[in-house]
C-alpha cells in the first residue's frame, strides 16, 4: 500500500471511530506561507521539441476550516480555500523555429498558476508536545496564460496529500490557536494546449509539486 492510500485509510479510521465521541466544534481561519518546488516539461507542437523547466518560490495561502474535537483530543476537520490563490508564475522567451506554421511566433510566453477549489479533509492525532496531522485534498490547478504561440491552456483537477506536526493552545473567550509545519505534495497533471490550424498542440506536463507550509490558525470553539 503506497503512502497516499495509507493516509486515506488513516482518515477513514478517524472518521468512523471519532464520530461517536465528539466533544466540541472549532470554526476558524488559517494563514499560510507556502514554499513550493515544481518542475515540468513542454512538448512543442509541430516540431516535437521538449523544453524542461524547474522553479521554486514562496506564496501566501488563506483558508477557512471547521473541525470536531473528540474527548481524547483527536480531531477530524474540513479545510477550504474559498478563492483561487496565486502560487507562482513563469515566463519564457522563445525564438520561432517552426517556419512552416505561421501560427507559431517568437515572443514571450507568460503564465500564472493558481490553486483553486481546494478542499482538504484531515485528522489530528495527539502526541507528546503537540499533534500529528494527515490529510487528503482535491483541487483545481488554474493557468492564466498569455502565449505568443497562440496556444491557450485549460485548468486541471488533481489530488494532494499532507502530513506534518502542530501545536495548539487555548485563548480567552473560548478561542483556540494552532501553529503547524506541513509537507504537502500535489499530484502532477498534463495541460493540453489549444489545437492550431495544423491540428497539433503544445503539451505541458507538470510533475508532482512539493510544498512546505508554515501555518497559523485561530478558531472559535462551540
N, C-alpha and C positions, 0 to 999 in steps of 0.2 A: 504494500500500500504506500503510495507516494505521500509527500508532506501535505499537499493540498487536501487529499482525501482524509488524512488523519485529522486535519483541522476541522473539516466538515463533520466528521464523526464526533469529535470533542464537543462541538457546538450543539449537535443533536442531543448528546447525553445531558448537557446542562439545561437545554430547553425542556426536556422531558422530566428530569429529576428536580429542577428548580421550580416548576410551575406550582407544586403543592406546598411550597414553604416560602412564599413571598412576604417580605416584611414592609418594604416601603418603595415608593416610586421617586426617581430623580428626573428632573427636566432641566436641561441646560444647554450651554453653548461651548464650543471649543475653537480656539485659535491655534493654528499650527504653523511652524516653519518647516518646509519640506525641502530637503536636499535630494536631488534626483540625478540619476545617471542613465543615459539612454544611448542606444546605437541602432543603426538601420542601414538599409540598402535600397537604392533606387535603380530600377531597371528601365533604361530609356527606350521609348518607343522607336520603332523602325530600326535603329542601329543595334539595339540589344545590349548596349554598353551598360556596365554596372558601376555605380558610384556608391561608396560606403562613407558613412559619417557617424561620428560619436560626439556627444555633448553632455554637459552637466551644468547644474545651476542650483539656485535656491529660490523658492517661491512661497508666498503665503497661501494658506487654505483655511477656510472657515466652515463650520458645520454646526448643526443642532442635533441633540440626542435625547432619547428617552430610555430609561433603564429601570429594571426592577431588581431590588436587592433582597436576597434571601436571608433567613435567620442566621445562616452560617457566615454571611458576608460575601457569598458568591453572587455574581451579577450576570444578568443577561440583558442585552440592550440593542437598540437600533440607532444608528448614526446616519444622518442625511446631509449631503452637501446641497443646499437649496438652489444655488445658481451656479452656472458654469464658471470655473475659475481657471485663469491662465496659469499654466505650469511652466511653459518655455516657448521660445521662438527660435527660428533659424532663417538664414538666407544663404543663397548660393548663386554666385555669378558664373555663367557658363557661356561658352562660345558655340555657335551653331555649326555643327559638322555634318548635319543631315541636309545636304544641298538639294536632295530630290524631293523634299517635303517643305513647302513654303510655310506651313503652319509651325514648324519648329524654328524659333527665332532666338537669337542671342539676347541676353539680358539677365536680370537678377530675379530669382525665384524666392519668394518670402512665404513663411507660414507661421501662424500662431497655433499652439497646441493647448487645448483646454480639457480639464476633467469635468464632465457634466453628468447629471443624474446619478451621482454616486451614492449608493445605499449599502451600508455595512451592517451586518449582524455580528455581534461579538459576545464573548464571555470573559469574565474576570475571575481568576481563581486566587483566593487569599494565600499568601506565602509570608515567610519571615520578612519583615521590613517593607512589605507592600503587597503587590499582586502581579500575577502573570496575565497578560491579555492576549487572546487569539481571536481572529475574526476572518470573515469572508465577505467580499464586496462584488457588486455588479456596477458597471459604469459605462459611459459613452465617451470615447476619445473624439473630440471635435477638432477639425482642422479648418482654420480660416486662412486660405491661401491666395496669393497673387502670383500667377505663373506667366513668365514670358513665353513659355512654350505653348500656351493656350490650354493646357490641361487643368482641370479642376478635380479636387478630391472630395469625397463624401466623408461621413462620420462612421465609426465602427464601434460596436458594443464589445465589451470584454469583461473578464473577471480578474479579481485580485485576492491575495490573502495577506494577513498581517499577523505579527507576533511581537511582543515586547513586554516591558516592565513598567509599572507605575506605582505611585504613592498617592494617598488621599488623606484628607482630614476634614474636620467639621469647622464651620464658621458660625457667626452669630445668626440668629433668626432662621435657623433650620437650613442654612446653606452648606454646600459641600464643595471643596476644591479638589482637583486632581491634576497631577503632573505626570507625563508619560514620555518614554522614549520607545518608538516603534519602528520596526522594519516592515515595509510593505512592498510586495512585488506584484506589478501589474502585468498580466499576460500580453505578449506581443500580438500584433494584428497586421493585416495586409490591407493597404489602401489602393484601390484601382482608380486610375485617372480616367477622365472622360475620353471617349474614343474619337479620334480625329478623322479626317476625310479619307485616309488610307486604311481605316478600320484597325488601327493599332492604338495602344495606350501606354502611358507610363505606369509603373507599378512600384509602390513603396512598401517595403517590408520592415516593420518596426519590431525589434527584438524585445524581450521582456524588459520592463522598466523597473529598476530598483530604486526605492526611495527610503530615506531615513527621516523620521518625523519627530520633532520635539513639540509636544502638545501641552496646552494648559487649558483646563476646563473649570467652569463654575456652574453649579446646578442648585436648584431649589428642591428640597425634599418635601414629599407629601405623605 
